[in-house]
Amino acid sequence: MPQSAALRSGELLLVLELDHRDIGRVEDRIKARHPEVAVLGTDAAGTTPFP
C-alpha cells in the first residue's frame, strides 16, 4: 500500500473531510504555509484512501 510506505519513510498524509465550500480555502492555507507540500485535491468518487 503506497500510503504505508510513505508513512514509514517519514512522510505525512492528511485525509480531511470538509464541506465542499471550504476546500479551496483550506488548500490555499496549506499551500501558503507549506509550499513544499503536494496538495492532491479531492476524490470526486468519495472513496476512502484506506481499506
mmCIF file as gemmi writes it, N, C-alpha and C atoms, coordinates in Angstrom:
data_model
loop_
_atom_site.group_PDB
_atom_site.id
_atom_site.type_symbol
_atom_site.label_atom_id
_atom_site.label_alt_id
_atom_site.label_comp_id
_atom_site.label_asym_id
_atom_site.label_entity_id
_atom_site.label_seq_id
_atom_site.pdbx_PDB_ins_code
_atom_site.Cartn_x
_atom_site.Cartn_y
_atom_site.Cartn_z
_atom_site.occupancy
_atom_site.B_iso_or_equiv
_atom_site.pdbx_formal_charge
_atom_site.auth_seq_id
_atom_site.auth_asym_id
_atom_site.pdbx_PDB_model_num
ATOM 1 N N . MET Axp A 1 ? 0.855 -1.175 0 1 0 ? 1 A 1
ATOM 2 C CA . MET Axp A 1 ? 0 0 0 1 0 ? 1 A 1
ATOM 3 C C . MET Axp A 1 ? 0.906 1.245 0 1 0 ? 1 A 1
ATOM 4 N N . PRO Axp A 2 ? 0.773 2.149 -0.959 1 0 ? 2 A 1
ATOM 5 C CA . PRO Axp A 2 ? 1.636 3.338 -1.056 1 0 ? 2 A 1
ATOM 6 C C . PRO Axp A 2 ? 1.589 4.237 0.177 1 0 ? 2 A 1
ATOM 7 N N . GLN Axp A 3 ? 0.436 4.343 0.816 1 0 ? 3 A 1
ATOM 8 C CA . GLN Axp A 3 ? 0.331 5.205 1.992 1 0 ? 3 A 1
ATOM 9 C C . GLN Axp A 3 ? 1.204 4.682 3.131 1 0 ? 3 A 1
ATOM 10 N N . SER Axp A 4 ? 1.238 3.397 3.326 1 0 ? 4 A 1
ATOM 11 C CA . SER Axp A 4 ? 2.043 2.813 4.398 1 0 ? 4 A 1
ATOM 12 C C . SER Axp A 4 ? 3.524 3.064 4.166 1 0 ? 4 A 1
ATOM 13 N N . ALA Axp A 5 ? 3.973 2.911 2.938 1 0 ? 5 A 1
ATOM 14 C CA . ALA Axp A 5 ? 5.384 3.148 2.621 1 0 ? 5 A 1
ATOM 15 C C . ALA Axp A 5 ? 5.754 4.612 2.86 1 0 ? 5 A 1
ATOM 16 N N . ALA Axp A 6 ? 4.893 5.527 2.498 1 0 ? 6 A 1
ATOM 17 C CA . ALA Axp A 6 ? 5.152 6.948 2.704 1 0 ? 6 A 1
ATOM 18 C C . ALA Axp A 6 ? 5.239 7.266 4.193 1 0 ? 6 A 1
ATOM 19 N N . LEU Axp A 7 ? 4.354 6.714 4.973 1 0 ? 7 A 1
ATOM 20 C CA . LEU Axp A 7 ? 4.377 6.955 6.418 1 0 ? 7 A 1
ATOM 21 C C . LEU Axp A 7 ? 5.635 6.372 7.052 1 0 ? 7 A 1
ATOM 22 N N . ARG Axp A 8 ? 6.058 5.196 6.62 1 0 ? 8 A 1
ATOM 23 C CA . ARG Axp A 8 ? 7.277 4.585 7.157 1 0 ? 8 A 1
ATOM 24 C C . ARG Axp A 8 ? 8.517 5.409 6.824 1 0 ? 8 A 1
ATOM 25 N N . SER Axp A 9 ? 8.512 6.097 5.69 1 0 ? 9 A 1
ATOM 26 C CA . SER Axp A 9 ? 9.681 6.895 5.294 1 0 ? 9 A 1
ATOM 27 C C . SER Axp A 9 ? 9.634 8.312 5.861 1 0 ? 9 A 1
ATOM 28 N N . GLY Axp A 10 ? 8.681 8.579 6.734 1 0 ? 10 A 1
ATOM 29 C CA . GLY Axp A 10 ? 8.639 9.871 7.413 1 0 ? 10 A 1
ATOM 30 C C . GLY Axp A 10 ? 7.754 10.915 6.767 1 0 ? 10 A 1
ATOM 31 N N . GLU Axp A 11 ? 7.025 10.541 5.73 1 0 ? 11 A 1
ATOM 32 C CA . GLU Axp A 11 ? 6.11 11.485 5.108 1 0 ? 11 A 1
ATOM 33 C C . GLU Axp A 11 ? 4.817 11.526 5.908 1 0 ? 11 A 1
ATOM 34 N N . LEU Axp A 12 ? 4.105 12.59 5.766 1 0 ? 12 A 1
ATOM 35 C CA . LEU Axp A 12 ? 2.853 12.762 6.499 1 0 ? 12 A 1
ATOM 36 C C . LEU Axp A 12 ? 1.703 12.802 5.503 1 0 ? 12 A 1
ATOM 37 N N . LEU Axp A 13 ? 0.675 12.078 5.805 1 0 ? 13 A 1
ATOM 38 C CA . LEU Axp A 13 ? -0.511 12.026 4.959 1 0 ? 13 A 1
ATOM 39 C C . LEU Axp A 13 ? -1.684 12.566 5.754 1 0 ? 13 A 1
ATOM 40 N N . LEU Axp A 14 ? -2.346 13.573 5.221 1 0 ? 14 A 1
ATOM 41 C CA . LEU Axp A 14 ? -3.537 14.121 5.86 1 0 ? 14 A 1
ATOM 42 C C . LEU Axp A 14 ? -4.75 13.776 5.018 1 0 ? 14 A 1
ATOM 43 N N . VAL Axp A 15 ? -5.753 13.272 5.663 1 0 ? 15 A 1
ATOM 44 C CA . VAL Axp A 15 ? -7.019 12.992 4.998 1 0 ? 15 A 1
ATOM 45 C C . VAL Axp A 15 ? -8.059 13.827 5.734 1 0 ? 15 A 1
ATOM 46 N N . LEU Axp A 16 ? -8.674 14.752 5.013 1 0 ? 16 A 1
ATOM 47 C CA . LEU Axp A 16 ? -9.614 15.673 5.626 1 0 ? 16 A 1
ATOM 48 C C . LEU Axp A 16 ? -11.001 15.493 5.043 1 0 ? 16 A 1
ATOM 49 N N . GLU Axp A 17 ? -11.976 15.636 5.882 1 0 ? 17 A 1
ATOM 50 C CA . GLU Axp A 17 ? -13.359 15.65 5.421 1 0 ? 17 A 1
ATOM 51 C C . GLU Axp A 17 ? -13.876 17.068 5.644 1 0 ? 17 A 1
ATOM 52 N N . LEU Axp A 18 ? -14.151 17.762 4.547 1 0 ? 18 A 1
ATOM 53 C CA . LEU Axp A 18 ? -14.553 19.166 4.606 1 0 ? 18 A 1
ATOM 54 C C . LEU Axp A 18 ? -15.837 19.383 3.832 1 0 ? 18 A 1
ATOM 55 N N . ASP Axp A 19 ? -16.529 20.447 4.185 1 0 ? 19 A 1
ATOM 56 C CA . ASP Axp A 19 ? -17.633 20.886 3.337 1 0 ? 19 A 1
ATOM 57 C C . ASP Axp A 19 ? -17.04 21.359 2.023 1 0 ? 19 A 1
ATOM 58 N N . HIS Axp A 20 ? -17.742 21.124 0.947 1 0 ? 20 A 1
ATOM 59 C CA . HIS Axp A 20 ? -17.237 21.485 -0.376 1 0 ? 20 A 1
ATOM 60 C C . HIS Axp A 20 ? -16.823 22.962 -0.442 1 0 ? 20 A 1
ATOM 61 N N . ARG Axp A 21 ? -17.563 23.815 0.213 1 0 ? 21 A 1
ATOM 62 C CA . ARG Axp A 21 ? -17.272 25.259 0.145 1 0 ? 21 A 1
ATOM 63 C C . ARG Axp A 21 ? -15.971 25.634 0.845 1 0 ? 21 A 1
ATOM 64 N N . ASP Axp A 22 ? -15.442 24.769 1.71 1 0 ? 22 A 1
ATOM 65 C CA . ASP Axp A 22 ? -14.225 25.065 2.461 1 0 ? 22 A 1
ATOM 66 C C . ASP Axp A 22 ? -12.953 24.528 1.814 1 0 ? 22 A 1
ATOM 67 N N . ILE Axp A 23 ? -13.064 23.689 0.818 1 0 ? 23 A 1
ATOM 68 C CA . ILE Axp A 23 ? -11.909 23.008 0.239 1 0 ? 23 A 1
ATOM 69 C C . ILE Axp A 23 ? -10.874 24.002 -0.288 1 0 ? 23 A 1
ATOM 70 N N . GLY Axp A 24 ? -11.285 24.964 -1.099 1 0 ? 24 A 1
ATOM 71 C CA . GLY Axp A 24 ? -10.343 25.931 -1.674 1 0 ? 24 A 1
ATOM 72 C C . GLY Axp A 24 ? -9.612 26.735 -0.612 1 0 ? 24 A 1
ATOM 73 N N . ARG Axp A 25 ? -10.336 27.162 0.403 1 0 ? 25 A 1
ATOM 74 C CA . ARG Axp A 25 ? -9.736 27.96 1.477 1 0 ? 25 A 1
ATOM 75 C C . ARG Axp A 25 ? -8.685 27.144 2.243 1 0 ? 25 A 1
ATOM 76 N N . VAL Axp A 26 ? -8.991 25.903 2.535 1 0 ? 26 A 1
ATOM 77 C CA . VAL Axp A 26 ? -8.053 25.056 3.268 1 0 ? 26 A 1
ATOM 78 C C . VAL Axp A 26 ? -6.827 24.746 2.409 1 0 ? 26 A 1
ATOM 79 N N . GLU Axp A 27 ? -7.03 24.411 1.137 1 0 ? 27 A 1
ATOM 80 C CA . GLU Axp A 27 ? -5.902 24.156 0.24 1 0 ? 27 A 1
ATOM 81 C C . GLU Axp A 27 ? -4.999 25.385 0.138 1 0 ? 27 A 1
ATOM 82 N N . ASP Axp A 28 ? -5.584 26.57 -0.015 1 0 ? 28 A 1
ATOM 83 C CA . ASP Axp A 28 ? -4.798 27.808 -0.114 1 0 ? 28 A 1
ATOM 84 C C . ASP Axp A 28 ? -3.984 28.052 1.151 1 0 ? 28 A 1
ATOM 85 N N . ARG Axp A 29 ? -4.575 27.784 2.275 1 0 ? 29 A 1
ATOM 86 C CA . ARG Axp A 29 ? -3.893 27.995 3.554 1 0 ? 29 A 1
ATOM 87 C C . ARG Axp A 29 ? -2.709 27.038 3.717 1 0 ? 29 A 1
ATOM 88 N N . ILE Axp A 30 ? -2.916 25.784 3.346 1 0 ? 30 A 1
ATOM 89 C CA . ILE Axp A 30 ? -1.828 24.8 3.418 1 0 ? 30 A 1
ATOM 90 C C . ILE Axp A 30 ? -0.697 25.207 2.48 1 0 ? 30 A 1
ATOM 91 N N . LYS Axp A 31 ? -1.023 25.566 1.241 1 0 ? 31 A 1
ATOM 92 C CA . LYS Axp A 31 ? -0.003 25.961 0.258 1 0 ? 31 A 1
ATOM 93 C C . LYS Axp A 31 ? 0.759 27.201 0.696 1 0 ? 31 A 1
ATOM 94 N N . ALA Axp A 32 ? 0.076 28.152 1.341 1 0 ? 32 A 1
ATOM 95 C CA . ALA Axp A 32 ? 0.729 29.387 1.786 1 0 ? 32 A 1
ATOM 96 C C . ALA Axp A 32 ? 1.717 29.117 2.919 1 0 ? 32 A 1
ATOM 97 N N . ARG Axp A 33 ? 1.368 28.214 3.81 1 0 ? 33 A 1
ATOM 98 C CA . ARG Axp A 33 ? 2.222 27.936 4.971 1 0 ? 33 A 1
ATOM 99 C C . ARG Axp A 33 ? 3.286 26.887 4.689 1 0 ? 33 A 1
ATOM 100 N N . HIS Axp A 34 ? 3.005 25.995 3.772 1 0 ? 34 A 1
ATOM 101 C CA . HIS Axp A 34 ? 3.913 24.889 3.468 1 0 ? 34 A 1
ATOM 102 C C . HIS Axp A 34 ? 4.002 24.69 1.954 1 0 ? 34 A 1
ATOM 103 N N . PRO Axp A 35 ? 4.758 25.549 1.253 1 0 ? 35 A 1
ATOM 104 C CA . PRO Axp A 35 ? 4.83 25.435 -0.213 1 0 ? 35 A 1
ATOM 105 C C . PRO Axp A 35 ? 5.438 24.123 -0.699 1 0 ? 35 A 1
ATOM 106 N N . GLU Axp A 36 ? 6.133 23.412 0.183 1 0 ? 36 A 1
ATOM 107 C CA . GLU Axp A 36 ? 6.745 22.136 -0.2 1 0 ? 36 A 1
ATOM 108 C C . GLU Axp A 36 ? 5.734 20.989 -0.248 1 0 ? 36 A 1
ATOM 109 N N . VAL Axp A 37 ? 4.531 21.235 0.232 1 0 ? 37 A 1
ATOM 110 C CA . VAL Axp A 37 ? 3.511 20.193 0.324 1 0 ? 37 A 1
ATOM 111 C C . VAL Axp A 37 ? 2.792 20.02 -1.01 1 0 ? 37 A 1
ATOM 112 N N . ALA Axp A 38 ? 2.544 18.77 -1.367 1 0 ? 38 A 1
ATOM 113 C CA . ALA Axp A 38 ? 1.756 18.471 -2.561 1 0 ? 38 A 1
ATOM 114 C C . ALA Axp A 38 ? 0.3 18.296 -2.13 1 0 ? 38 A 1
ATOM 115 N N . VAL Axp A 39 ? -0.555 19.193 -2.585 1 0 ? 39 A 1
ATOM 116 C CA . VAL Axp A 39 ? -1.984 19.07 -2.315 1 0 ? 39 A 1
ATOM 117 C C . VAL Axp A 39 ? -2.576 18.349 -3.516 1 0 ? 39 A 1
ATOM 118 N N . LEU Axp A 40 ? -3.064 17.147 -3.295 1 0 ? 40 A 1
ATOM 119 C CA . LEU Axp A 40 ? -3.511 16.306 -4.396 1 0 ? 40 A 1
ATOM 120 C C . LEU Axp A 40 ? -4.946 16.548 -4.803 1 0 ? 40 A 1
ATOM 121 N N . GLY Axp A 41 ? -5.677 17.287 -4.015 1 0 ? 41 A 1
ATOM 122 C CA . GLY Axp A 41 ? -7.044 17.605 -4.392 1 0 ? 41 A 1
ATOM 123 C C . GLY Axp A 41 ? -8.045 16.625 -3.829 1 0 ? 41 A 1
ATOM 124 N N . THR Axp A 42 ? -9.216 16.642 -4.403 1 0 ? 42 A 1
ATOM 125 C CA . THR Axp A 42 ? -10.31 15.829 -3.892 1 0 ? 42 A 1
ATOM 126 C C . THR Axp A 42 ? -10.519 14.589 -4.719 1 0 ? 42 A 1
ATOM 127 N N . ASP Axp A 43 ? -11.176 13.637 -4.136 1 0 ? 43 A 1
ATOM 128 C CA . ASP Axp A 43 ? -11.56 12.421 -4.833 1 0 ? 43 A 1
ATOM 129 C C . ASP Axp A 43 ? -13.046 12.532 -5.15 1 0 ? 43 A 1
ATOM 130 N N . ALA Axp A 44 ? -13.334 12.783 -6.383 1 0 ? 44 A 1
ATOM 131 C CA . ALA Axp A 44 ? -14.732 13.008 -6.795 1 0 ? 44 A 1
ATOM 132 C C . ALA Axp A 44 ? -15.625 11.809 -6.496 1 0 ? 44 A 1
ATOM 133 N N . ALA Axp A 45 ? -15.039 10.623 -6.492 1 0 ? 45 A 1
ATOM 134 C CA . ALA Axp A 45 ? -15.824 9.415 -6.219 1 0 ? 45 A 1
ATOM 135 C C . ALA Axp A 45 ? -16.124 9.266 -4.732 1 0 ? 45 A 1
ATOM 136 N N . GLY Axp A 46 ? -15.367 9.98 -3.904 1 0 ? 46 A 1
ATOM 137 C CA . GLY Axp A 46 ? -15.594 9.908 -2.472 1 0 ? 46 A 1
ATOM 138 C C . GLY Axp A 46 ? -15.064 8.645 -1.831 1 0 ? 46 A 1
ATOM 139 N N . THR Axp A 47 ? -14.153 7.952 -2.522 1 0 ? 47 A 1
ATOM 140 C CA . THR Axp A 47 ? -13.601 6.723 -1.955 1 0 ? 47 A 1
ATOM 141 C C . THR Axp A 47 ? -12.566 7.054 -0.901 1 0 ? 47 A 1
ATOM 142 N N . THR Axp A 48 ? -12.498 6.24 0.115 1 0 ? 48 A 1
ATOM 143 C CA . THR Axp A 48 ? -11.527 6.454 1.18 1 0 ? 48 A 1
ATOM 144 C C . THR Axp A 48 ? -10.15 5.962 0.747 1 0 ? 48 A 1
ATOM 145 N N . PRO Axp A 49 ? -9.063 6.594 1.235 1 0 ? 49 A 1
ATOM 146 C CA . PRO Axp A 49 ? -7.719 6.18 0.823 1 0 ? 49 A 1
ATOM 147 C C . PRO Axp A 49 ? -7.256 4.901 1.487 1 0 ? 49 A 1
ATOM 148 N N . PHE Axp A 50 ? -7.936 4.487 2.545 1 0 ? 50 A 1
ATOM 149 C CA . PHE Axp A 50 ? -7.539 3.259 3.248 1 0 ? 50 A 1
ATOM 150 C C . PHE Axp A 50 ? -8.688 2.271 3.211 1 0 ? 50 A 1
ATOM 151 N N . PRO Axp A 51 ? -8.328 0.994 3.117 1 0 ? 51 A 1
ATOM 152 C CA . PRO Axp A 51 ? -9.392 -0.034 3.09 1 0 ? 51 A 1
ATOM 153 C C . PRO Axp A 51 ? -10.106 -0.149 4.412 1 0 ? 51 A 1
